[in-house]
């Protein structure tokens, strides 16, 4: 290549790079302006948020990082809240947030800790450990919950959390015990604190205690026994949370029997949570199937829907379950109909009818129905291969949530979704970054599975 041509190529490459940098800076500036407009409640907030969703997330995060440095406390809070909702996707802002853990304003310190916890920013662990000794109780509270949010990556905080658990009392002691259970599930130093927390006089402390006990692995007999006792206590303030905690512990048969009996509890929240616990236990709770079938005909549609979901978790069902589920496809309540379609689609011999019902929803004139159908197919996953043509068509839906849900299902299917590749490829040019990003992941999933099949 001649020097002249080489020089032209270099200039073109540099120009392209500078143009890209300039373009990114312009998009960050625009995101910053839109966020400021929303913060000061100017312009059209909904239109602004829609515009932000169309941008690359990196530009929005850069703009938020700039907002966080604003001297105005409310503006900083606004940015921190936005970052918190982005979760781990906003990790690029971690470096900007870390100094704010030492901000003179206690509320900003607390909000920063909460955002870093939601972002699962392991780089923040040392600062959050220091925050456990903050003079402000709101900051201490935010730091202990942030460490729990970061999870196992915060294992460096265990010794300090154990020390604080012994030093603190009341709700903060229980929260420290919960954080230990979340970061190090095999720890047992916190069990007695969590069991005492089940008897607290405020609902949230009871909830934190129950949640902490269900995170201890392997499950401890003493923890299961304490949760069963709490669930039977009609005066216990967080019985629904206790029921869910038991469901996540894969309890023995005698506990499943207790849960089955409590489906008839007069407290609807307890009955509802017990059914969800049986769903979480799954096939091991098969003895509860007859009682769950009866609940489908319940006057309370929330309980009926929960029972249908629980049956769907059993993997295989006796023939007695199908008349009730097929009847539920015609229920006047749309959520009950949707739940029945999902459960049927997961189990033979009525799987085809369930998938057909969900596919039909995708063709509805109602965006709510189309979302429901797409959501149902996400729940069914790879076994809904008959729905691939309808899902490919749904990728042209004017509702971005329908497109997202359709892509999630196709991603689960892998190579089964091969015929949808042209439609997925078109989504790479979607106006929303979330759709574009998911389309790229879906194509990778399909091609990866194709390569595996070829190698086999």
N, C-alpha and C positions, 0 to 999 in steps of 0.2 A: 504494500500500500504506500502511495506517495506521501511525503510529509504534509502536502497541502490537504489531501483527503483525510489524513489522520488528524490534522488540526481541526478540520471542519467537524469531524466526528466528536472530538473532545469538546469543542464549543457547544455542539448540539446536546451532548450528554450533560454538560454543566448547566446549560440553559434549561434542560428538562428538569434537572434536580432542583435548581433555584425556583423554577415555576411551581414544582410540587411543594416545596417548602413555603413559598408565598401563598399557594392555594390553601395549605393546611392552616397557616397563620390567619388567613382571611376567614376560614370557617370557624376557627377558635374565637376570633373577634366577634363574629356574628352570633355564635352561641353565647358569648359573654353578654352581648346586648339583649338577647332574648331572655336570658336568665334574670338580668337586672330588671327588665320590664315586668317579669312575673313577680319578682321580689317586691317591687313598688306598686304592683297591681295596676300596671298600665297596659294599654293595648288589649289584645285578645288572648287570655291565658291558655285557653284550649288550643288555639291556632299555634301559639308559641311552642307548647309542649309537642304538638304534632310535628312542627318543624324540627325541634330538637331530636325527635325520634328518627327523623330521616337522615340525620348527620352521623358521621362516624363517631363511635363512642369516645375515641381518644380525644377528639376535638372538644366534646362536651366536658370530659374529665379535666382537660387543660383549662377550660374556662372556669370550671368549678374551683379548681386549685387557685386560680387568680382571685375568685370571689372570697375564698376562705381567708385570704390575707387582708380583707377589707377591715378597716378600723371599726365599722359599724357592727355591733354585736348581733343584730338581727340578720343582717346580710350574711354574716359568717354562719349563723345558725341555719339559715335557709340553704346555703351551699352544703353544709354538713348533712342535713336531712336528705338532700338529693343524692349525695354520695352514699349515704347509708342504704338507701333503697337500691342502688346499683350493685351493692354487695361486692364479692371478689372481683367483679369486672372492673371496679374502679381502683384497682391496686396501684395504678400509675400515680395516684395522688398521695400515696402513703408518705413519701418523703416530705411533702408539703404539710401534712397533718401532724407528724411527730412533734415538731416544736410547740404545737398548740396544746399539748398535754401539760405544758408549763405556763400557759397563758394566765394573765392576771385575773381574768374573769372566770370564776368557778363554773358558771354555766357552760362556757365554751369548752373548758377542760372536760366536763362531763359529756357534752355532746360529741366532742372529738373521740373520747374513749368508746362511746357507743358506735360511732361510725367505723372506727378501726376494728371493733369486734365483728361488726356485720361484714366488713371487708375481709375478715380472717387474715389480717395483716400480722404475720408472725414477727416482723421487724419491730412491732410495737410492744412486744412482751416486756422488755426491760422497763419501758416507760409506764406501762400499766401496773407492773409490780410496785414501782415507786408510788403510783397513784393510790395503792391500797392504804398508804399512810397519810393521804391528803387530809388537810384540816376540815374540808367540806364533806359532809356525809353523802351528798348527791354524787360527788366525784368518786368516793370510795365505792359506792353502790354500782356506778357505771363501770368502774374498772374491774370489779370482780365478775360482773356479768359479761364484760367484753372478753375476759380471759376464758370464760366458759364458752363463749361464742367461737373463739379461735380453735378451741378443742385440743387434740393431742399435740399440735405444734407448740402449745404453751406449756410443755412439760417442765420447763425451767422455773415455772411459778409454783410448783407443787409444795415445796418446803415452806415457802412464805405463806401460801394459802392455808397449810396445816397449822402454822403458827397463829395466823389470824383467826382461824376457826376456834382455837382454844382461847384466844383473847377476847373475841367478840361474843355477843349474846343475842338472843332473839332472831329476827329475820336475817340480819347480816351473817350470823353464824351458819344458818341454814343455807344461805346463798354461797358461802365459802365451801360448804360441804357439797353442794350441787356442782360447783365449778370443779372440785377435785374429782367427782364421779365422771364428769364429762371429759376432762383432760386425761385422767388415768382410771378407766373403768375397773381395773383390777384392784384398786385401793380399797381397803376395808376400814381405814381409820375414821371414816366419816359416817359409818352405818348408824351408830348410836345417836348421833346428832340428827340425822335424817329421820329416824324413827320417832324421836321426840318431837320433831317438827310437824309430824302428822297430827299432833294434838294441839297445835297452835290455835290461837284465838282469832287469827285473821286468815282469810281464804288464800291469799297469795302465798303466804309462808307454807301453808299446807300443800299447795300446788307445787311449789319448788321442792318440798321434801319428797313428795310422791314421784316427781320427775327424776330426782336424784337417785332414788332407790331403783327405778327401772333402768338406769344407765349402768348400774354395777354389774359387771360380767366376770365370771359366770354368776347367774342369779343366786343369791344367798337365801337359804330356807328361812332365816330369821326375818329377812326383808319381806318375803312373800307372806309369811304369817302376819306380820305387822300390817301389811296392806289389806289382807283379808279382814282382819279385825276392824280396821278403819272403814272399810267398805260396808260392813254390817252395822256400823254405828250410825243411826239415823241423824245424830246431831253433828256428825263430822262435816266440816265446811266445804270440803273439796272432793266429795265422793265420785263425781264424774271423772276427775283427773286420776283418782286412785284406780277406778275401773280400767281406764286406758293404760295405766302403768302396769297393771296385772296382765293385760293382754299382750304387752310387749315383752313380758318376762317368760313367755312359753311355760305357763304354770302346769302343775300336775293335774290329774283327772279330778281330784276332789275339789280343786279350785274352780275348774271349768264347770262343775256341777253347781257351785255357789253362784257363779256368773249366770248360768242358765236360769236359775231360780229368780235371780234379781231382774230378769227381763220384765217381770210383772210388778216391779217396784212402783209405788205411787208417784214418786218423783220422776217426771218424764226425762229430765236431764240424766238421771242415773240410768234409767232403762235404756236410753239412747246410747250412752257411753258404754254400757255393758255389751250391747249388740256390736258396737264398733270394736270392743275388746275381743269378742269372739271372732270377728272378721280378721283382726290382727293375728290371732292365734292360728287361724287357717284350718287345714285338714285335721289337725289334732283335736279340733272342737266338733268333730262330726256328730257326736252324740246330741249336740244342740240343734241339729238340722230340723227335726220335727217341730220344735218350738219356734224356730225361725220361719218355717213355712206358714205356721198359724199367724205370725205377725204380718205377713203380706196382706192379709185381709183386715188388718187393724184400721180403725177409723182414723187414727193419727197417721197421716201420710209421711211424716218425718221418720216414724218408727218403721213403717212399711218399706220405705226406701232404704233405710239402714239394714233391715233384714235381708233385702234383696242383694245389697252389696256384700253382706256377710256370706250369703249362699254362693256368691260368685268367687269367694276366696277358698271354697272347699275343693276346687279342681274337678271333682266328679260328684254327681248328685244322684240320689235315688229317683226312680221314675215318678214317685209321688210328688216331687218338686215341680215337675214340668207343667201340669195343668194350672197351678197357681201362677207360675211365671208367664206362661202364654196369656193367661187372663189379664195379668198386669200390663201387657203390651197395649191393652185397650182401656187402661185406667184413665179417669178424667184428669189426673194430675200428671203433668208432662215430665216431672222429675222421676216419678214412679215408672212411667213408660220408658224413659231413658235408662234407668237402672236395670229394668227387666231386660231390655235389649242387650245391654253390656254383659249381664250375667249369662244370658242365653248364648251370646256369641263366644263366650269362653268355654262352654261345655257342650259335649255331645249328648244326645243326638240332635239337639235343636239349634246347633251353632249357626247353620245357614239362615235360619229365620231371624236370629239376632243380628247378624251382619246385614241382612237385607233391610231390616228396620232402621239401622244406623245409616246405611247408604241412602235410603229414601230421605232421611232428614237432610242430607247434604244437598238434595235437589229442591229443598223448600224455598219459597219466596221470602221467608222470614230469616233474617240474619241470626236471630237467636236460635232458631231451630238448626240452622247450618252449623253454628258453633257447637251446639249440643251433639250433633252427629259426628263432627270432627273430633270433639273431646272424647266421645265414646269409643271411637276407633283408636285413639291414642291409648286408652285403657286396655283395649283388646290386644293391640300390638301386632306382632309379626304373623299371628294366625289369621288375620283378616285379609289374606291375599286376594280374595275375590273383590275386595273394595279398591284395588289399585287403580283401575280406570277412573272411578269416581273421585278418588283422591287426586289423581293427576289433573282432572278437570277443576277440582276445588282450588288448585294453585292459581287459577285465573279469577278467583272470587274477589269482589271489590272490597270485602272485609278482610283486613290484614290479619286478624286473629284466626280466621278460618284458614288462611294460607299458612300461618305459623303452625297450627295444629295438624294440618295435613302433612306438612314437612316433617313434623315430629314422628308421625306414624310411619312415613316412608323411610325415615332414618332408621327406625327400629327394624324395619323389614329387610334392609340390606339388599342383596342381589334379587330377592323376590320382587322388588320394586323396579326392576330394570326397564320395563316399558314406560315408566314415568320420567326417565332421564331427560328427554327433551323439555318437558314442562318444568322440571326442577332447574334445568340449565337457564331457562328464561327468567327464573326468579333471581338469578345472579345480578340482574339489572333492576330489581325491585326498588322503588323509591325509599323503602325503609331498611336501615342497616341491619336491624334484627332479622328481617326476612332474608336478606342477602347472606348474612353470616350463617344462618341455619341451612340455607340452600347449599352452601359450600360444604358444610359438614355432612349433609345428606348425600351429596355426590360422592364424598370420600367413603362413606359407609357402604354405599352400593358397590363402588369399585373395589373396596377392600375385600368385601365378601366374594365378589367375582374372582378376585385373584386367589383367594383361599380355595374356592371350588375348583379352579383351574389346576392349582398345585396338587390337590388331592386326586 
